[in-house]
Amino acid sequence: MSAVSQSGQFEVPALSRDPEQLPPELPRGAEIPDDLDPFADGILMKHQSDWLADKSKLKIAEKGRRTGITFAEALDDTIIAATARSAGGDNVFYIGDTKDKGREFINYVAHFAKVVAKELVEVEEFVFKDERDDGTSRDISAFRVSFASGFRVEALSSNPANIRGLQGIVVIDEAAYHRDVREVIDAVNALLIWEGKVRIISTHNGLLSPFNELIRESKSGKSPFKVHHIPLQTAIDNGLYKRVCAIKGKVWSQEAQDEWEALIRGSYGTRTSKMKQELDAIPADAEGAVLTRVQIERIADKSVPIVRWQLNDDFKDYSKDMREAAARDFCREKLEAILSSLDPRRSHVFGEDFARSGDRTAIMIYEIGRDLVRRLKLIVELGNVPFEQQRDVMFFIGDRLPRLRGGALDATGNGAYLAEVCAQRWGPKIVEVKLSVLWYQENAGAYIEAITDQTVTLAAD
């Protein structure tokens, strides 16, 4: 099998992933078997091949520990450095947070050079002269592999001050743990002027770290980085433990896998936030809240009306006609005048969080201003209101919203009924939200940025 296309550029072939034929867990760079072919069936897990397939100029791996992204990145970088300039070849600069990380990475590259590029290369240790802006310099220990293409892969053991002078592809590993990581990220963006690329790989280091800030900006569309979220569970689902069993000579079983994962998670003891950060790629909040009270109060609007309907337990025993009449009266007396006052020229949207007894259902109505600020116009809270009457209230509100652009409803558990009937009434503009950790990870960033930028308002309540 050849990894070279007719154009002379190396390609990653399609991979089959038969769970019964998965190889052992991939070892560290210095321990790679001589006969390990990264293109062999099943070597790469799905999240690794997804990372390789993403050709974005700017991309981030938000990952759990030892999920194999550095291994995949080394393969990609070997292919790029071994490719001729006419086919897209380039230099690669790897910046790890420790010297050992650099050595591991460059050993991966040296192996892939032999297996993929069919080149026998040597790992050269040299001194990288780092020129500072003030005219001084320092020596950085580095490793290098050079290819017949004329390009090279260099692994630097420390953050270079003159990173803006590098040209090619820059890989920043464990970026959240680098000194002045924001300065490093800002510096590598200059590479884009000459068609360079930036890859940022890291576990989290706190909710308020520059790394997590960059992820929030990227997920909200304020930064062009493409984000790959790769928690330990994803790696397990893609066959990580099967590799562990193979290398340890064990027989895989679901029970053994569950015990293995429980042992790993249990080793963190009561440090739940640390465990979620290290394994689940969820930043710990030890550094403080992601939103300050000042930020929240800055967008609070005291004029927003809040209408509450709280019922007693015996309401559900009323006749159907009585329940429907009570809902109509509430809507006409408490909501109709407010809804009639909404600006007919502006688009409106709503969000709904469902509750039946213990808490209250909350319905929030927003107007999208000409300046694109989403201004809260009404909150309706329903306490202990039966399902059908919640539907009646929701229909009354939605039917009267000028230029209804869309709505999002909590479809988790009992909320699925209300979300479903609203989608049936108003069509595909309605989003039925299945609340989960993944959903919050995908959507919270944009919400936080909107509050920070003051492009959304809240009620002063």
N, C-alpha and C positions, 0 to 999 in steps of 0.2 A: 504494500500500500504506500502510495506517495502522498505527501501533504502539500505538493506543489501544483498549482494550476498551470494551464497553458500560458498564462500571462507572466508566469515567473514569480507569482506571489503565493506565499504559503496560505493554506486554507484550513479551517477546522471542519472535519467531516461530521456528518450526523452520527450521533452516538446512540447505541442501544443500551438499555439499562435493565437487563434481566436480573431481578433480585437474587436469583440463585447462583449467578455467576459473577457477583461483585468481588473485586479484589480486596486485599487487606487494607486497613487504614493507611493512608499515605503518610510516610515518615517524614522527618525533617530533612532539609536539603542535604546534609552531610551523610544521611543514612539511606538515600534512594538506591534501590537495587539497580545494578547495571543494565538489567534487561527490562526495566520499567518503561513501557511505551505509553505516554499520556493520551495517545489517540486510540488505544485499545478499547474494545467494547467495555463500557461500564466503569472506566477509570474515573472520569469526571462525574461528579454528582450534578443534578439538574441545576442547582443554584450556581455552580461553577461554570457550567456551559452557558447559562443565561448571562453571566457576567462577561464571558468571552464574546457572546453574540452581540452585546451592546457596544456599538461603535461610536457612542456619544463622545464629543470632545471633552466634556466635563462630566464625571460620574463619581458617585460616592457609594461605598459599601458600609452601611450601618449594620454592624454584625455582632454576633456572639463570638466568644473565644474559640479558636481552633476549628473554624468552620471551613477552612480550605481556600479562602479567597486569595491569599498571598501566593499559594501554589498555582492557582489558575492565572493570576496576573503575571507570574514569572514565565509561564508558558506563552502567553500572549506577547510579552515583551521580547522573548527570544525570537519568535516568529517575525516581529517587526524589525528587530535589529539585524536579523539575517537576510532580510529582504532588500533587494536593490532599490535605490532611490526612485527609479522610474516606476516601481510598483508600490511605492508608499513606505519604503523603509525609513527608519529614523533612529536617532540616539535615544537612550532611555536612562533616566537618573532616578534611582531609588533612594529615598530618604527615610530610614527607619529611626526608631526612638532609641535603639541601642546598637552597639557594634555587632553583637551576636545576631540580631535580626538581619543586618546587612550581609553577614557571612552566610546565613541560611539562605537568603534570597539568591545570592550570587551562585551558590552551589546548585540550586534548582536550575538556574539559567545554564550553567555549565553542563548539567546532565541533559537538558533539553536540546542544547546545541549539538550534542553527539547523536541523540535519538531522532530529533526532528529535522534539524538543519544539516545533519550528516557532516558536521565539522568537529574536529578534535581541537578543543580550545583549552587554554590554561587560565586559571584564576590568578590574576596579578594583584598583589597588594601594593598600593602606592600612596603617596601623600598628595592630597588635593589642596592646592593653595587657595585659600578663601580670602578674597580681597574685600575689606570693609569700606563703607562709604567715607570714613574719616581718613582713608589712606593707609591704615594699618592692615596687617594680614595675620592669619593664623593657619596652622597646618591641620588638616582633617584627615584622619585615617580612612582609607577607602579601598574598595575592591573593584576590579574591572575585568570584563571579558570582551575581547575584540573579535569581530567577525570579518570574513572575507569581503563582505559588502562594503566595508569601510566604516560601518557604524559600530557602536559599542554600548554595553550596558554597564553602568557604574553604580555601585552601592555605597552611599556616603554614610558615615557613622554618626553624623551630627548635622544640625540645621546649618546650611551655609548662609552667610550673611548676604552674599551676592547671588542669590538664587535667580534674580532677574536676569543674570547673565547667561544662565543655562538655556539651551535651545534643544527642543525635542519633546519627549514625553516625560513628565515628572510624576512619580508615584510617591505619595506620602503615606507611610504605614504607621498605624497607631497614632494618627494625627492628633487625637484629643489629648494625648500625653506629651506632645512636643512643647517646648518653651515657645511662647509667642506664636501660637499656632495661627491666630488670625493674621498676623503679619506675614507668615509663610504663605498662607492661602492667597492673600492679596498679591503677594509678589509673583506667584506662579501664574496668575492670570495674565501677566504680561506676555507669557508664552504664546497666547492666542494670536498675537500680532503676526507671528510667523508660522501659523497653522500648527502650533504645538497642542498637546493634550495634557489634561490633568486627571489623575486618579487618586482619590482620597479613600483610604481604608482605615477603619478604626472601630474599636468598641467605644462605649460612651464613658465620659468622665464628668458626670454631673449635669443637671438640668440647665444650668446657666452657662455652660462652657461654650466657647466660640464654635466648637465642632457642632454642638446641638443647635446653636443659633443658625449656623449655615444650613443645617438640615431643615429647620423650620422655614427659613427663607426660600429654600429650594422647593419644598412641598407646597408653599403658598404661591409659587410662581414668580417670586421676586428675584430669584437667582436661577440661572439656567442649568445648574447641576441636575443630573438624573440620579435619583436615590434608589438603591437596592437595599431592602430591609431583610437581613438574614439572621434570624435568631437561631439558637441551638435546635429548637423544635423543627425548623425547616431542614436543617442538616440531618436530623434523625429521620424525618420523613423521607429524605432522599437517600437514605442508606448508610449513614455514618456508623451506627452500631454494628451493622453487618460487617463493615470493614474491621471494626475492633475485634469482633468474634473471629474473623478469618486470621488475623495476625496473631491472636492469642491462642488459636487452636480450639476455640469453643464452638459449640453448636448454637446457632441463633434460635431464639424463641421470643415471642412477645412478652412472656412473663419475665425472662431474663433481661430484656431491654427495659422494661418498666422498672425493675429493681436497680439496674445500672443508672438510669436517669434519676431515680429517687435518691440514690447514694450521692450522686454529684450535687443535686440540689440541697440535700440534707447537710452536706459538708459546710454550707454557709451558716448553719444554725439559725439564729434569730435575725440574722442580717438579711432580711428579705429584699430590701431595696438594692443591696449590693449584689445579691444573687440575680435579680432581674436585670440589673445593669450588665453584669458580666456575661450572662447566658442568654437573656431574652432581648438584648439590645434596647432596653427601656432605661433612659437616663435616670439616675438616682436624684432625689430632690434634697440631698443633704446640704446643698449650697443655698437653699431658700426657695420660695415660691416663684413660679415662672412669671406670674403677674403680681405686681405690687398693689397695695391698696390705693396708692396715688394714681396709678394708671387706670384702675377701675373707676375711681371717683371722678376722674377727668372726663370720662365719657358718659357719666350718669345724667339722665334727663329727668328733672323733677316734674315735668309736665305730662309724662306718660300716664294715662289712666290704667288702673289695675282693677279689674272687675272679678269678684269672687262669688261663686255659687257653692255653698256648703249645705249638704243634705243630711238628714237623720237616717238611721238604719231602716226605719219603717217605710221610707219612701218607696223602696223596691216592691213593697206589698200593695201599693196603690194599683188601681185598675190601669190598663193600658191607656185609656182615654185621659185619665187624670194625669198620668206621667207626661204624656205628650202635650197636654194643655199647660202644665207647669213649665215645660221647656220653652214653649212658644211665648209665654208671659215673660219669662226671664230674658229671652232674646229681644223681645220688643221693648221692654222697659229699660233694660240695662245696656244693650249693645247697639240697637238700631240707630240711635242718634249719633253715636261715635263713628260707626261705619259709614253713615251718610256724609259725615264731615271730611272723609278722606279725599285727597286730591285726585279727581278723575283723570288728570293728565299724566299721572305718575304710575309706574309699575309697582306692584306689590307682591310680596312673598310671605309665607308663614312657616313656622316650625312648631312641632308639637312633641311633647314628652308625656307619655301615657302613665297614668296611675288610676287605681280603682278605689282603694279604701285607705291604706296607711298614709299615702302621700296625696298630692294633688296633681291632676293633669294640668299642664301648662301649655297654653297656646300663645305664641308671640307673633304679632303682625308687624312687618317691616315695610317701609316705603323706600324705594330706590331713588335717591335724589338725582337731580341733573348733574351734580358733581360726583355721582356714584357712591356717595356715603349712604349706608343702609341705616335709616333712622327708625327706631322703635316707635310705633304708634299706639299699640294696645297690647296689654297682657290679660288673658282670661284664665282664671284658675278654677278648676272643677274639683270639689272635694266630695267623695263618696257618691258620685253621680253614676247611675247605671249605664251600661254600654250603649243602649239605644238612645238615651238622652244625650250622651256625649256625641254620638253621631249626629243627632238633630242640631246641637249647638255648632258643631263643626261645619255642617252643611250650611247653616244660616250665615256663618261668618264667611266661608269661602265663596258662596254665591254672590256676596256683596262686596268683595274686594275688587276695586278698579284695576283693570289690566293685570289680572292674576298671572304672574310669570311662573310661579311654581310653589311647591311646598314640600317639606320633608317631615315625615312622621315616624315616631318610634314604633317599629314593628316587632319589637322583642316581646315574647310571651303574649300576655293578654292584649297588648297593643296591636297585635297583628290584625285583629278584626277592624279596628277603626282605620288603620292604614290601608287595608284592602278596599274598604267601601269608598274611601276618598279617592283612591286610584281609579276605581271603577267610575266614579262620578266625574272627575276632572282629567282623566287620561294620563298619558306618559309624562306630563309635567310634574307629577307627584312622585316623590322618591320614598320608598318604603325602606327605612333604615334598620338594619340588624345590628344593634349596638354590640361592639366587641372591642377588645384591646386593639386589634388591627384597624378597626374603623376610626378609633380615636387617634391612632398614630398617623393615619392618612389625612385626617381632617383638622386635628387640633392645631397644627402649625399655621394654617391659613387664618384660623380664628384668632389665635394669639397675635399674629402679625396685624390683623385688622384692628384689634384693640390698641396695640402699640402705636399704630399709624393714625388712630382716631378716625377710621373709615366705617365704624359701626358705633351705635349707641346702645346703652342699657338703661333700665329704669332705676331711679334713685329709691330703691325699696329693699 
